[in-house]
């Protein structure tokens, strides 16, 4: 097993260079003294101070954060209950539900977005509402729930039936069993699913673009509308801050879990 | 045996099936209904009645279909060629290195993908581009790939490579190493071991990776707009421009693209003995 690891490591380093080159460029030019994104004109923090005063970008950022947090929370609740319910269903009933559940996962984002937009426009003319934060939130919840179900289902499959019997024997009501036995057992799956949902929401552009209407803007949407002219380096500054925050969070989690010999739950 | 256990759970909780009811309703309204609306627009004549004319109109954009599927195919192939060795190397590292590396592969996804794609514009740009300035500094010939299909493919590979690597890695890391050893003991050459054991066993990962790269690549519209310079329309661009102004046409294209992708995924799964449950992250 003592093979030469060097070629493999070298290859990995090259791919990492490819993955991080644009991010490096972005971060470096967030400190640039001019608006240029290719010519370095000296170090400056002016885009960071400008960011703090830019109501539009900060507003888009809050919208993104709000829709990601709320949709992750709502989809986690609906998805967890749905997974438990689905798990209990007979195969005949479960298969079609799971089939529809997989549609947003397999379908291209643009189709999910366009289709939902058409639904919202049609419903809107009937029920007199406009596309906005509400429709954006519904769209995010819709594409997030399948991820919750996919990460909770395997945990339910691992559930030990004896634990449920024990809970029952010790006098738990069915809600008690759910609350005290099932939830603690499947918690890692729930948390993992919630994290995936949050990440998907933060990173989404296409579905938000079609479902948010013209009054509400997420960060991706304001970046997209800026690309028609020129992206303000303030966005680079904001992304740099976000990137560093996530990096520090991940490092902290990683250092904490290093001692515990647990395999990472990425599925 | 699992059925028996499930039965016991059912007995313990009065009617836990009911817990799924809100979601089933949600699926019906927000997943099934929108797709039906698209289908209705695609098949119904303006005045009412069934028609295939919208598909005939969509078929006139066969060039865009061809270009989208070709670029997505190239990008997927490159992702597989780049991603497989990476996933393989990764699966052989120590647990700590693996954890840090898979974190590093996912981390870029936390930075807005439009911004990262935009950064590629500054790298690939013709005159002042960072790559060309580096090449000039090294006295190498200049590259002229800005605003070209090549740039679009680079953008696709860049954005979707993690989606290829992660499923491959999660299959390769679980691969039973004793099978590889057994093949070696039985006298297989390294190439044979790879072709007949490692690669074959990793097929579910290959399939879910290919699916997860191909579908977003074939339907992208932002990447082609940013890096293709608006010269080479892809299916996504066509849908984005038409779905509100010309709903039947946009719906027909969407439906066609969806069906082609579904057939593609179905075929992939059939060839790979069904990689069930590997489609997730």
Interface residues (C-beta under 8 A of the other chain):
Chain A: X5 X8 X9 X11 X12 X15 X16 X18 X19 X20 X21 X22 X23 X25 X26 X29 X37 X38 X39 X78 X79 X81 X82 X83 X84 X85 X86 X87 X88 X89 X93 X97 X100 X101 X102 X103 X104 X105 X106 X107 X108 X109 X110 X111 X112 X114 X115 X116 X117 X118 X119 X122 X138 X139 X141 X142 X145 X147 X150 X151 X157 X159 X161 X164 X165 X167 X168 X174 X177 X178 X196 X199 X202 X203 X205 X206 X219 X220 X223 X224 X227 X231 X235 X236 X239 X242 X243 X246 X247 X250 X254 X257 X258 X261 X263 X264 X266 X267
Chain B: X2 X5 X6 X8 X9 X10 X12 X13 X14 X16 X17 X18 X19 X20 X21 X22 X23 X24 X26 X27 X28 X29 X30 X31 X32 X33 X34 X35 X37 X38 X41 X82 X85 X86 X89 X90 X92 X93 X95 X96 X99 X100 X101 X102 X103 X104 X105 X107 X108 X109 X110 X111 X112 X113 X114 X115 X116 X117 X118 X119 X120 X121 X122 X123 X125 X128 X129 X130 X133 X158 X161 X162 X166 X170 X211 X215 X216 X218 X219 X220 X221 X222 X225 X226 X236 X239 X240 X243 X244 X247 X250 X251 X254 X257 X258 X261 X262 X265 X279 X280 X281
